[in-house]
Amino acid sequence: MSDIVLSKFEKQMYNMYLAALGKANNRPFRARKNFDDLEDEKAIELRKLTYLFQKYGEVDVQDFFDAPFQVHDDDKYHPLDYYNSKAATNAYTRFKRQMQEEINPELLIEYTRRGLKWLLKYCVEHKITIDEYVEQTTDTDIPLFMLHLKQHKINFFIVHALEIRERIYKLERGWRELYVSDFDEIFRATYKTFTYSSALKEKTREILKLIQKRLREYEDINV
C-alpha cells in the first residue's frame, strides 16, 4: 500500500497509461478506480510525471503515453518509469512530427478536428473571431498561431485552411525555424497532403466555417 496520496490528475494519468498499453496490445481497457494498493514506485513515477506536465503544459498527456507504441510498431510494453526518460520525450517529439505528415486521411481528419475544437474553445474564451485570432501576436510581435503551432495546439492543416501563408512568410526564416524546426519543409509537405486529400481539405474547411459561424452568431455546434 502506497503512503503517497495521488491527486485526481495522477489517477487520470495512470489510466491513460493503462489505456496506451491496452491499445498497443489490442485488448480492452478498464479504468482503475482503487489506488490504495498501488506500489510506491509507481506513485513516485506518477509524481515525477506531474512535474513534467506542469512544466510543459503544451504536452498532450494521452499522446505522450501512446507515442512509443506508435513510433515503434513492435513495442508492446513500457514500464511507467520509462516515461520519465529521454527516450520517452524523443518518442513523443517523433510521434508529433509523424502526425503532421501522416497520410492516412481518417487519422489526419481526427487529429485536425482536435485542433479545431481547441481553436473554437480559445476564441470563445477570449471573445474573438477567427480573423482576430489570426492577427494576434506574442510579446515579441510573432503571430500567436505560430506559438500554438509550436505547442501542438493546432496543426499545419489548420494553418493551411486558414489561408495565412502570406502572413507566415513575412517572418524571416530564422523565426519560423525557431518556433518549428524544419518549418519550411513541413509546411511544403503538409500543404501537398492537404491539397491532394480532398476528404481532409473539405472536412477541415467545413468545420472551420461552422466555427466562424458559431463565433459570429453564438450558435451551438458539434465539431
N, C-alpha and C positions, 0 to 999 in steps of 0.2 A: 504493500500500500504506500502510495507516494505521500510525502509530507508537503509537497508543493500544491498549492491551490491553483488550479488552472482557471484562467479567465474564459469568458464566453468565446472570445476570438480564438484562443488557443485550442479550445474544444472543436471549433469550426475548422481550424487548420488541420487538426488530426483527422477529421472526417474527410477533408479534401485530399489528404494524403492517402487514406484508405480508398477513396474513390479513384484516385490515379492508379493504385495497384490493381484494383478491380478491372478498370478499363484496359490496362496493359495485358491482363490475363484473360480477358473476355469472360469475366464471371460477374454475377450480380453483386451489388454493393449494398450493405446495410449499415446505416449510420450508427456509430457507437453512442450510447446515451449515458452509461455509467462509467465514470472515470476514477472511481475510488481506488481501484487496484492497478492503475496504470503505473508501470515501472518508473522509478526516479530518473533513470537515464533518458527515457523518452520525454518526461516532463521537462527536464533540463534542456533538451534539444528544442522543444517547442518554445521555451522561454527565449532561447537564443534567436530563433526564427522571428519571434515577436519583435525583437530589437531590429532585426534586419528589415522587416517590412515597414516598421515605423520610420526607419532611416530613409528607405527608398519607397515612398508612398506610391510611385507610379507602377510598381511591380504588380502584375495580376497574379494573385496567390494560387488560384487553381492552375493557371498556365505554368507557374513555377514548378508545381508538383508533377504536372503532365510532361513537361519538357524533355527530360532524359529518355522517356519511353517513346517520344515522338521523333527525336533525332537519332535514336539508336533502336532500330526495329527489333533487335534480338534481346534487348533489355526487358526483363520481366519483374525484377525486384531491385529496390534500393532501400537500405535501412534509413531510418529517419535522420541519423547523423550525417548521411551523405549530403543532405540539403543545406548543411552549414559549411559546405566545402566549395572551393573554387570551381571544381568540376560542375557542380550544380548551377552555379552562376553562368558558366560558359555555355552549358546546355540550354539555359533559358534564353541567353542572347542569340544563340544559333537558331533556336526554335522561332523566336520572334522575327528573325531575318527570313526564315523559310516561310512564315505566314504571310510576309509581304510578297513573296514570289510564288506561292503555291498556285498550281494551275488547275486544281480541282474546283470547278465553278461553285459547287454546293458549299464547300468549305470556305471559299472566298466570300460568298454571299453572307454566310453566318458570321464570319469574322468582321466583315464590314458592317453588318446590321448592329453588332455590339457597339461599334464605334459611333454609329449614328444615334443609337439610344443615349450614349454618353453625351453626344453633342446636343441633343434635344434637352436633356436634363441641365446641362451647363447653361444654355441660352435661356431656359425658363427661370433658373435660379438667379441669373444676372439681368433678367428682363431686357434681353436684346434680341435682335433679329439675326438671321444668318449673315446678311450683308454687314451688319455692325460687328459681328464676330470676326469676320474676315479682316476688318480694319483695325482691330485691337492689336496693341503692341505691348512688349515687355518693357521693363525699365531701361533696357539698352536699345529700345526702338526696333526690336526684331519682331516680326509678326507673331502673335501669340500662338497661332496654329502651328508654327514651327516647334515651339516648346511642347505643345500637346502631341505632335508627331514624334518627337524625341521620347516622350513619356509613354508612348503607345496608347494614348487615349483615343486618337484617331489613326487611320492608316493612309497609305498613299492613294488608295482607290477613292477615298472620300475627298482627298485633295484634288484628284482628277475630276471628280463630279462637281466640285465647287468651281472648277474652271478658273483657277488663280495662278496659272503658270507664269503669266507676265509679272505678277506681283512677287512671286518667288525668285525669279531670275533677275530682279532688280538688286537682290542681295549678291554681294561678292561671293565667289565660290568658297572662299575660306570660311565664311559664316555658315554657308549651307553644310559644309563638311563638319564644322564644329558641332552643329546640332544633330546631324545624322551622318555617320561615317559612310562614305561611298554614296552620298546623296544622289549625284547626277546619274550614276549607274543604276541605282534602284529606281529612280524616277523614270528613266527610259524603259526599263524592263517592265515595270508595273503599268506604265502607260500603254505599252504594247498589249499587255494582257487585258487591260481594261477596254481597249479599243476593239480587240478581236473577240472578246467574250460578251456576246450580246446579252446573255442572261444576267451577268454581273452588272454590266453598264445600265441596262434597263431597270433592274431592281434597285440599284443604288440611286439612280435619278428619281425613280418613283417614290422611294422612301424620303429622299431629300425634299421633294415637292410637298409631301404630306407634312413634313416638319416645318417647312416655310409657311404652309397654310395654318398649321397649329399655332405658330408664333404670331401670325398676323391676326387670327380670329379667335385664339384661345379655345379651340375645339379639341375634344379628346380624340386621340388616335391610338391605334395599336400597331406600333412599329414591329 
